[in-house]
Amino acid sequence: MHSLNQTLRLPSGTVLPNRLAKSAMSEALATYDNHPTLALVELYRRWAQSGIGMLITGNVMIDRRALGEPGNVVIEDEADMDVLKQWASAVTSYGSTAWVQLNHPGKQSPKGLNTFNLAPSAVPFRQDMAAFFDTPREATHAEIVEIIERFGRSAAICQKAGFSGVQIHGAHGYLVSQFLSPLQNQRTDEWGGNDTHRRKFLMAVYAEIRKQVGPDFPIAIKLNSADFQKGGISEEESLGTIQALAEAGIDFIEISGGTYEAPAMSGAITRPQRASTLAREAYFLDFAEKIRSSVKVPLMLTGGFRSVAAMNEAIHSGAVDVIGLARLLAIEPDAAVSLLAGLDSKQQVRPITTGIKPIDKMGLMEILWYARQLKRMANGNDPKPHESGLWAFLASILKNGWGTYQTKRMRA
């Protein structure tokens, strides 16, 4: 039996049937007033039928006033409980586990979508991205407390709907990550100023979720190994956060890296690496090994894996416990069937480019192009692995523009 087929018991007692997981991707399949749809049910049923052990939803927002993109699902009350139950059951009925990724975008929301954007500090985007993203307003203490409470409430609703667990999105430059970053969090009050204070928001979110769901419901987190921006989160700071979460009782940690301004999670940031490191494929495996030497919390690693041999070796070595897949499952939804049988997937992830340098530099196509493939599968069709990046960009800009207009109209 190769390593991917092994079960894994989490600290909460939940058992994963194997070591493969679908990591979060942006689906944008909600209505424009942010209610989940049956398209999500169909999409996740298709993945669950492959036998993959864990499915983590894309960004589910905790506040309808704070969206990351048009078509985000928002869970802030029980109005959509029937669809949420169907969504969870579409996964768990096939023996997989269904997890909701809870998120707040902070400053990472396109211009015009929200009435205003909040962040730890009013730090603007770099100059070439300022045309797409507004400078946020610094959150007040009262607003911070409300956001923390919203994370807990959303998690409790997910638990009631029958999901297997929740994952806090603390990576990729969204709000939790912004609080952790010395570059984005320039506060001098209790929410910033040093490592411990910058970590306080995350630890409060975890504590609030735990209070509302009880001791046995699994809570995970997705964290950056680093931001790959000057003055941002370093590996040393991330390790300190992970140690604090381990002591608090987190169930598992998914390792990633980067932000919208430095998209390392998609492989867009290149760094000098030894040949032995490149052969192991995963982007953040060296950091995972550092974590493993200091904490025993189950680790999930996402990004860069191409071969079943490298996946098996990463688990067999003890460096990680779960292999996260994302973009591969958008072009080959049944990839888990091959991988669990010890065979390489039929498709390979490729860079998606438009030929427009400023657009390609931002890494936006790693969201927009793949979201189009997810929509095809949600409609019962097959993905198009070779679709033109430029065509997908133009179509997505039109769709998102219309979606932003419709979202604002429905709020009026």
Summary of the structure (lengths in Angstrom):
residues: 412
radius of gyration: 19.5
end to end distance: 57.3
largest distance: 57.3
contacts: 1466
relative contact order: 0.14
helix: 41%
strand: 13%
